[in-house]
Amino acid sequence: MTAARQQLADELLRRFAAALRAGQLYSKNHPIIARNLELLVSGIQQLHEHAPSIVIGIVGDEIIVDDVPITKADALGGLARRLKQISIERITIDRGATREEIATLVDTVTTVEVKAGSEPPAFPALKHVRVGRVTVEDRIETDADMATFRRLYKQAVSVAETVWESAKQEGQPDPTAARTMIDGLAQAVSQNRTALLALATLKDYDNYTFTHMVNVSILTMGQARALGIDGSLLREFGLAALMHDIGKVKTPLEVLNKPGRLTDEEFVVMRRHVVDGAEILRATPDIPTLAPTVAFEHHLRLDGTGYPFGVQRSALNLGTMLCSIADVFDAMRSQRKYQAAQPTDRILEVLKHEDGAQFDRHLVRRFVQLVGIYPAGNLVKLKTGETAVVTRVYAPDPHRPRVKVVMDRAGARVDSPYEVNLWELNEEGYPNAITAPVDSSTVGIDPLALL
């Protein structure tokens, strides 16, 4: 952050604190409240001239703006205490926020009450203002349930849309929004990789572009974490994967969304997105160098095939290889206008095509061990006739995961679902097995709720 932006950020926090104090001291219609609100809106607009999003957060006893601690924060203790008191640890304000939205934010921060032992209160839904938790190390509790991860995933998809739109409208993706979102996903991957990988099985046909961005990021970080990568490098891998297709913001919609097979001329246009993506990311401040590298390389293959044509690499970046595996896997398992979703075993065969000529065989083997032939969160039919949800992959034998039986042989719901390790012998002295995947919509079961 430049000195000028830091000064604006410092002034913004002071105006926020003044607006909060005014709301606590005066009636809602008092002119001092209106004046402080106007000053706050003006401060937000000035910062938005430098970046499409502003992130205000609390880390320990510090207030940060866009990841930079505001050192002259002596007068902001009241603001910090109030945000902590009502469990706000992050506020993201996007460009376009209206006076009414800022007024609602200030009024809610001023008046909302938190009861001891209860969940933090819900905040009004605002188009350009998001309230959440700062994602720093060890902030997510170890007993976070699937509902928490669902909210995290849903927020990530929303932020992916913001990142995409800012790249389309501004010529650059919003790095602050992207980094903040990736921080949360990276922590969750480190904390409960199985839950996040299960969420990445979600397929939103109407929102494919943004769910694909998030899914590829999660799958890439899941692979990286399994290789022992963590901390800031894990987040760099996740950010690069999130942005891998950002060059498609320049691809004409009639090519990008064409339901049928592309012509040779249209393929030329489509292939341009790897160069466009690298150029966009190289020109975006605060984007690590890994991101444009992955954007440029993610359609290159080890055997020299793929594109951009004529590009020779003695070796591909590890981030590129992990992202490429995740990209192909998620694209093939997704239902789209021009493509039916493929089963996992078929996708993994494609990844192993020609014994590692296109994808590194060791990384593919690790990927299979990570997601399994039947990934966590999938419903399956067992050899015994029962229906179960996969809860955990068993790396030594990806065909035989741990499952939770939810329906009996007659198709009736089990009162008390129970878990079974399919790699172990059952009462008859032989291991149980999966015979086929089951479409959850045909049996009325939400498998993710059972993880």
C-alpha positions as CSV (number, residue, x, y, z in Angstrom):
1,M,0.0,0.0,0.0
2,T,1.4,3.4,-1.0
3,A,1.8,6.2,1.6
4,A,-1.1,8.1,0.0
5,R,-3.4,5.1,0.2
6,Q,-2.3,4.4,3.8
7,Q,-3.2,7.9,4.7
8,L,-6.6,7.6,3.1
9,A,-7.1,4.2,5.0
10,D,-6.2,5.9,8.3
11,E,-8.6,8.7,7.6
12,L,-11.3,6.2,6.6
13,L,-11.0,4.4,10.0
14,R,-11.2,7.7,11.9
15,R,-14.3,8.6,10.1
16,F,-15.8,5.2,10.7
17,A,-15.0,5.6,14.4
18,A,-16.5,9.0,14.5
19,A,-19.7,7.8,12.8
20,L,-19.9,5.0,15.4
21,R,-19.5,7.4,18.3
22,A,-22.1,9.8,16.9
23,G,-24.6,6.9,16.5
24,Q,-24.0,6.0,20.2
25,L,-24.4,9.5,21.5
26,Y,-27.2,11.1,19.3
27,S,-30.6,10.3,18.0
28,K,-30.9,8.8,14.6
29,N,-32.0,12.0,12.9
30,H,-29.4,14.3,14.5
31,P,-27.4,16.4,11.9
32,I,-24.1,15.3,13.4
33,I,-24.9,11.7,12.4
34,A,-25.7,12.8,8.8
35,R,-22.5,14.8,8.6
36,N,-20.3,12.0,9.9
37,L,-22.0,9.6,7.4
38,E,-21.3,11.9,4.5
39,L,-17.6,12.1,5.5
40,L,-17.4,8.3,5.8
41,V,-19.0,7.8,2.4
42,S,-16.6,10.3,0.9
43,G,-13.6,8.5,2.5
44,I,-14.8,5.2,1.1
45,Q,-15.1,6.7,-2.4
46,Q,-11.6,8.1,-2.3
47,L,-10.1,4.7,-1.5
48,H,-12.2,3.1,-4.2
49,E,-10.4,5.3,-6.7
50,H,-7.3,3.2,-5.9
51,A,-8.9,-0.3,-5.6
52,P,-12.3,-1.9,-6.3
53,S,-12.7,-3.3,-2.8
54,I,-11.7,-2.2,0.7
55,V,-11.2,-4.8,3.5
56,I,-11.3,-3.6,7.1
57,G,-10.4,-6.2,9.6
58,I,-9.4,-6.9,13.2
59,V,-6.3,-9.1,13.8
60,G,-5.6,-9.4,17.5
61,D,-5.6,-5.8,18.8
62,E,-4.8,-4.3,15.4
63,I,-7.1,-2.8,12.8
64,I,-6.0,-3.5,9.3
65,V,-7.1,-2.2,5.9
66,D,-6.3,-4.3,2.9
67,D,-3.8,-6.5,4.9
68,V,-1.9,-3.4,6.2
69,P,-2.0,-2.6,9.9
70,I,-3.0,1.0,10.6
71,T,-0.3,2.0,13.2
72,K,-1.8,5.3,14.2
73,A,-4.9,3.6,15.7
74,D,-4.8,5.0,19.2
75,A,-8.1,6.8,18.7
76,L,-9.7,3.7,17.2
77,G,-9.9,1.5,20.3
78,G,-13.6,2.1,20.5
79,L,-14.2,0.9,17.0
80,A,-12.0,-2.2,17.5
81,R,-13.7,-3.1,20.7
82,R,-17.2,-2.7,19.2
83,L,-16.4,-4.8,16.2
84,K,-15.0,-7.5,18.4
85,Q,-18.0,-7.3,20.8
86,I,-20.4,-8.0,18.0
87,S,-18.1,-10.7,16.4
88,I,-17.2,-8.7,13.3
89,E,-13.7,-9.4,12.2
90,R,-13.9,-8.4,8.6
91,I,-15.9,-5.9,6.5
92,T,-15.5,-5.8,2.8
93,I,-16.8,-2.8,0.9
94,D,-17.0,-3.0,-2.8
95,R,-16.9,-0.2,-5.3
96,G,-20.5,1.0,-5.9
97,A,-21.6,0.9,-2.3
98,T,-24.4,3.4,-1.8
99,R,-24.9,5.9,0.9
100,E,-27.9,3.8,2.1
101,E,-25.8,0.7,2.3
102,I,-23.1,2.5,4.4
103,A,-25.8,4.0,6.6
104,T,-27.2,0.5,7.2
105,L,-23.8,-0.8,8.0
106,V,-23.0,1.9,10.5
107,D,-26.5,1.7,12.1
108,T,-26.2,-2.1,12.5
109,V,-22.7,-1.9,14.0
110,T,-24.0,0.7,16.4
111,T,-27.2,-1.0,17.5
112,V,-26.9,-4.7,17.1
113,E,-26.8,-6.8,20.3
114,V,-25.1,-10.1,21.0
115,K,-26.4,-12.4,23.8
116,A,-23.9,-14.4,25.7
117,G,-23.5,-17.9,24.4
118,S,-25.5,-17.3,21.3
119,E,-24.5,-17.2,17.7
120,P,-23.3,-13.9,16.2
121,P,-26.3,-11.9,14.8
122,A,-27.1,-12.0,11.1
123,F,-26.4,-8.8,9.3
124,P,-28.6,-7.2,6.6
125,A,-27.8,-8.5,3.1
126,L,-26.1,-5.7,1.2
127,K,-25.0,-5.9,-2.4
128,H,-21.7,-4.1,-2.0
129,V,-20.9,-4.7,1.7
130,R,-20.0,-8.1,3.2
131,V,-19.4,-8.9,6.8
132,G,-17.4,-11.9,7.9
133,R,-14.4,-13.2,9.8
134,V,-10.7,-12.3,9.3
135,T,-9.0,-15.5,8.2
136,V,-5.7,-15.7,10.1
137,E,-4.0,-18.8,11.4
138,D,-5.9,-20.9,13.9
139,R,-9.1,-18.7,13.7
140,I,-11.4,-21.5,12.4
141,E,-12.4,-23.8,15.3
142,T,-11.5,-27.4,14.9
143,D,-15.1,-28.5,15.4
144,A,-16.4,-26.4,12.6
145,D,-19.4,-28.2,11.0
146,M,-20.4,-28.7,7.4
147,A,-22.8,-25.7,7.6
148,T,-19.8,-23.5,8.3
149,F,-17.9,-24.9,5.3
150,R,-21.0,-24.4,3.1
151,R,-21.2,-20.8,4.1
152,L,-17.4,-20.4,3.4
153,Y,-17.9,-22.1,0.0
154,K,-20.9,-19.9,-0.9
155,Q,-19.0,-16.8,0.0
156,A,-16.0,-17.9,-2.0
157,V,-18.2,-18.3,-5.1
158,S,-19.7,-14.9,-4.6
159,V,-16.2,-13.4,-4.3
160,A,-15.1,-15.3,-7.4
161,E,-17.8,-13.5,-9.3
162,T,-16.6,-10.1,-7.9
163,V,-13.0,-11.0,-9.0
164,W,-14.2,-12.0,-12.5
165,E,-16.4,-8.9,-12.9
166,S,-13.6,-6.5,-11.8
167,A,-11.3,-8.1,-14.3
168,K,-13.9,-7.7,-17.0
169,Q,-14.9,-4.1,-16.2
170,E,-11.6,-2.7,-14.8
171,G,-9.1,-4.8,-16.8
172,Q,-7.7,-6.2,-13.5
173,P,-9.1,-8.7,-11.0
174,D,-9.6,-7.4,-7.4
175,P,-6.5,-8.8,-5.7
176,T,-7.7,-7.8,-2.2
177,A,-11.0,-9.7,-2.4
178,A,-9.3,-12.7,-4.0
179,R,-6.5,-12.9,-1.3
180,T,-9.0,-12.5,1.5
181,M,-11.1,-15.3,0.1
182,I,-8.2,-17.6,-0.5
183,D,-6.9,-17.1,3.0
184,G,-10.2,-18.6,4.3
185,L,-10.1,-21.5,1.9
186,A,-6.5,-22.2,2.6
187,Q,-7.1,-22.4,6.3
188,A,-10.1,-24.7,5.8
189,V,-8.1,-27.0,3.5
190,S,-5.4,-27.2,6.2
191,Q,-8.0,-27.8,8.9
192,N,-10.5,-30.2,7.2
193,R,-9.4,-31.1,3.6
194,T,-12.1,-33.8,3.3
195,A,-14.9,-31.4,3.9
196,L,-13.6,-28.8,1.4
197,L,-13.0,-31.4,-1.2
198,A,-16.5,-32.7,-0.7
199,L,-17.9,-29.2,-1.2
200,A,-15.9,-28.9,-4.4
201,T,-18.2,-31.7,-5.8
202,L,-21.0,-29.2,-5.9
203,K,-22.1,-28.5,-9.4
204,D,-24.0,-25.3,-10.1
205,Y,-24.9,-25.4,-13.7
206,D,-26.0,-21.7,-13.8
207,N,-22.9,-20.6,-12.0
208,Y,-20.3,-22.8,-13.6
209,T,-17.7,-20.2,-14.3
210,F,-17.4,-19.1,-10.6
211,T,-17.9,-22.5,-9.0
212,H,-15.2,-23.8,-11.4
213,M,-12.8,-21.1,-10.2
214,V,-13.4,-22.0,-6.6
215,N,-13.3,-25.8,-7.2
216,V,-10.0,-25.7,-9.1
217,S,-8.6,-23.6,-6.3
218,I,-9.7,-26.0,-3.6
219,L,-8.5,-29.0,-5.5
220,T,-5.2,-27.5,-6.2
221,M,-4.6,-26.5,-2.6
222,G,-5.8,-30.0,-1.5
223,Q,-3.1,-31.5,-3.6
224,A,-0.5,-29.0,-2.5
225,R,-1.3,-29.6,1.2
226,A,-1.0,-33.4,0.7
227,L,2.5,-32.6,-0.6
228,G,3.4,-30.8,2.6
229,I,2.9,-27.3,1.2
230,D,1.3,-24.8,3.7
231,G,1.3,-21.2,4.8
232,S,1.8,-18.4,2.3
233,L,3.0,-20.8,-0.4
234,L,-0.3,-22.7,-0.1
235,R,-2.2,-19.5,-0.5
236,E,-0.1,-18.6,-3.6
237,F,-1.1,-21.9,-5.2
238,G,-4.7,-21.3,-4.4
239,L,-4.7,-17.8,-5.7
240,A,-3.0,-18.9,-9.0
241,A,-5.5,-21.7,-9.4
242,L,-8.4,-19.3,-8.8
243,M,-7.2,-17.0,-11.5
244,H,-6.1,-19.7,-14.1
245,D,-8.9,-18.9,-16.5
246,I,-9.1,-15.1,-15.9
247,G,-8.1,-14.4,-19.5
248,K,-11.5,-15.7,-20.6
249,V,-13.0,-12.3,-19.6
250,K,-11.7,-11.2,-23.0
251,T,-13.1,-14.2,-24.9
252,P,-16.3,-13.3,-26.8
253,L,-19.4,-14.7,-25.2
254,E,-20.5,-16.4,-28.4
255,V,-17.3,-18.5,-28.3
256,L,-17.1,-18.9,-24.5
257,N,-20.8,-20.1,-24.2
258,K,-21.2,-21.9,-27.5
259,P,-23.2,-25.1,-26.8
260,G,-21.7,-27.1,-29.7
261,R,-18.2,-27.9,-30.9
262,L,-16.0,-24.9,-31.7
263,T,-14.8,-24.4,-35.3
264,D,-11.1,-24.2,-36.0
265,E,-11.3,-20.4,-36.1
266,E,-13.2,-20.3,-32.7
267,F,-10.6,-22.6,-31.2
268,V,-7.9,-20.0,-32.1
269,V,-9.9,-17.4,-30.3
270,M,-10.5,-19.6,-27.3
271,R,-6.8,-20.6,-27.0
272,R,-5.9,-16.9,-26.7
273,H,-7.2,-16.8,-23.1
274,V,-3.9,-18.3,-21.7
275,V,-2.0,-15.3,-23.1
276,D,-4.6,-12.8,-22.1
277,G,-4.7,-14.2,-18.6
278,A,-1.0,-14.0,-18.1
279,E,-1.0,-10.4,-19.4
280,I,-3.8,-9.4,-17.1
281,L,-2.2,-10.9,-14.1
282,R,1.3,-9.5,-14.8
283,A,-0.3,-6.0,-14.9
284,T,-2.2,-6.5,-11.7
285,P,-0.5,-5.1,-8.5
286,D,0.0,-7.5,-5.5
287,I,-0.4,-10.6,-7.6
288,P,2.3,-13.2,-7.0
289,T,4.4,-14.2,-10.1
290,L,3.1,-17.8,-9.8
291,A,-0.4,-16.6,-11.0
292,P,0.5,-15.4,-14.5
293,T,2.8,-18.5,-14.9
294,V,-0.1,-20.8,-14.2
295,A,-2.5,-18.8,-16.3
296,F,-0.1,-19.1,-19.3
297,E,0.9,-22.8,-18.8
298,H,-2.2,-24.6,-17.6
299,H,-3.0,-26.0,-21.0
300,L,0.6,-27.1,-21.7
301,R,1.3,-30.8,-21.3
302,L,4.5,-32.7,-20.3
303,D,4.8,-34.4,-23.8
304,G,4.8,-31.0,-25.5
305,T,1.1,-31.1,-26.6
306,G,-1.4,-28.5,-25.5
307,Y,-1.2,-24.7,-26.1
308,P,0.1,-22.0,-26.6
309,F,1.5,-23.7,-29.6
310,G,5.3,-23.5,-30.1
311,V,6.0,-23.1,-26.4
312,Q,8.7,-25.4,-25.2
313,R,9.3,-26.2,-21.5
314,S,11.9,-28.6,-20.1
315,A,9.6,-28.8,-17.1
316,L,6.3,-27.3,-16.0
317,N,5.8,-25.4,-12.8
318,L,4.5,-27.6,-9.9
319,G,1.6,-25.1,-9.5
320,T,0.8,-25.5,-13.2
321,M,0.7,-29.3,-13.0
322,L,-1.5,-29.4,-9.9
323,C,-3.8,-26.8,-11.3
324,S,-4.0,-28.6,-14.7
325,I,-5.1,-31.8,-13.0
326,A,-7.7,-30.0,-10.9
327,D,-8.9,-28.1,-14.0
328,V,-9.5,-31.2,-16.1
329,F,-11.0,-33.1,-13.3
330,D,-13.6,-30.4,-12.4
331,A,-14.4,-29.6,-16.0
332,M,-15.1,-33.2,-16.9
333,R,-17.3,-33.9,-13.9
334,S,-19.5,-30.8,-14.5
335,Q,-22.7,-30.9,-16.4
336,R,-22.8,-28.2,-19.1
337,K,-24.8,-27.3,-22.2
338,Y,-22.3,-29.0,-24.5
339,Q,-21.0,-31.8,-22.2
340,A,-22.5,-34.4,-19.9
341,A,-20.8,-35.0,-16.5
342,Q,-18.4,-37.8,-16.6
343,P,-18.0,-40.4,-13.8
344,T,-14.9,-40.2,-11.6
345,D,-13.3,-43.4,-12.8
346,R,-13.5,-42.2,-16.4
347,I,-12.0,-38.9,-15.6
348,L,-9.1,-40.5,-13.7
349,E,-8.4,-42.8,-16.7
350,V,-8.1,-39.6,-18.9
351,L,-5.7,-38.1,-16.4
352,K,-3.6,-41.3,-16.5
353,H,-3.7,-41.3,-20.3
354,E,-0.5,-42.7,-22.0
355,D,1.1,-43.5,-18.7
356,G,2.0,-39.9,-17.6
357,A,2.8,-38.5,-21.1
358,Q,0.5,-35.6,-20.5
359,F,0.2,-35.4,-16.7
360,D,2.9,-36.4,-14.2
361,R,2.0,-40.0,-13.2
362,H,3.2,-39.5,-9.6
363,L,1.0,-36.4,-9.2
364,V,-2.0,-38.2,-10.8
365,R,-1.5,-41.2,-8.4
366,R,-1.5,-38.8,-5.5
367,F,-4.6,-37.1,-6.8
368,V,-6.4,-40.4,-7.0
369,Q,-5.4,-41.2,-3.4
370,L,-6.7,-37.7,-2.4
371,V,-10.1,-37.7,-4.1
372,G,-10.6,-41.4,-4.5
373,I,-12.5,-43.2,-7.2
374,Y,-15.6,-42.3,-5.3
375,P,-14.9,-38.8,-3.7
376,A,-16.1,-37.9,-0.2
377,G,-19.7,-36.5,-0.3
378,N,-20.8,-38.9,-3.1
379,L,-23.7,-41.3,-2.6
380,V,-23.0,-44.9,-3.6
381,K,-24.7,-48.3,-3.9
382,L,-23.0,-51.1,-2.0
383,K,-22.7,-54.8,-3.0
384,T,-25.0,-55.6,-0.1
385,G,-27.7,-53.4,-1.7
386,E,-27.4,-50.7,0.9
387,T,-26.9,-47.0,0.0
388,A,-24.1,-45.0,1.7
389,V,-22.4,-41.7,1.5
390,V,-18.6,-41.7,1.1
391,T,-17.1,-40.0,4.2
392,R,-13.4,-40.5,3.7
393,V,-11.0,-41.8,1.0
394,Y,-8.7,-44.7,1.8
395,A,-5.5,-43.9,0.1
396,P,-4.1,-47.5,-0.2
397,D,-7.2,-48.6,-2.1
398,P,-9.2,-45.7,-3.5
399,H,-12.0,-48.1,-4.6
400,R,-12.8,-49.0,-1.0
401,P,-13.4,-45.8,1.0
402,R,-15.0,-45.3,4.4
403,V,-18.8,-44.9,4.0
404,K,-21.8,-44.1,6.2
405,V,-24.8,-46.4,5.4
406,V,-28.0,-44.2,5.1
407,M,-30.4,-46.6,3.4
408,D,-31.1,-50.3,3.8
409,R,-31.4,-53.0,1.1
410,A,-35.1,-52.2,0.8
411,G,-34.4,-48.5,0.1
412,A,-35.7,-47.3,3.5
413,R,-33.8,-44.6,5.4
414,V,-31.7,-45.9,8.3
415,D,-32.7,-44.5,11.7
416,S,-29.1,-44.4,12.9
417,P,-26.6,-44.2,10.0
418,Y,-23.4,-46.1,10.7
419,E,-20.0,-46.1,9.2
420,V,-18.2,-48.9,7.5
421,N,-14.6,-49.3,6.3
422,L,-15.0,-51.0,3.0
423,W,-11.4,-52.2,3.0
424,E,-12.1,-54.4,6.0
425,L,-13.7,-57.8,6.1
426,N,-17.4,-57.9,6.9
427,E,-19.3,-60.5,9.0
428,E,-19.3,-62.9,6.0
429,G,-15.5,-62.7,5.9
430,Y,-15.1,-60.7,2.7
431,P,-14.8,-57.0,2.0
432,N,-17.9,-55.0,1.0
433,A,-17.6,-53.1,-2.3
434,I,-19.2,-50.2,-4.2
435,T,-21.2,-51.3,-7.3
436,A,-22.3,-47.9,-8.6
437,P,-22.6,-44.2,-7.8
438,V,-26.1,-42.9,-6.9
439,D,-27.7,-39.6,-8.0
440,S,-28.6,-38.0,-4.7
441,S,-31.6,-36.2,-6.3
442,T,-33.3,-39.5,-7.0
443,V,-33.4,-40.5,-3.3
444,G,-33.9,-37.1,-1.7
445,I,-30.8,-37.2,0.4
446,D,-28.3,-34.4,0.9
447,P,-25.0,-36.4,1.3
448,L,-23.0,-33.3,2.4
449,A,-25.2,-33.0,5.5
450,L,-24.2,-36.5,6.5
451,L,-20.4,-35.9,6.5
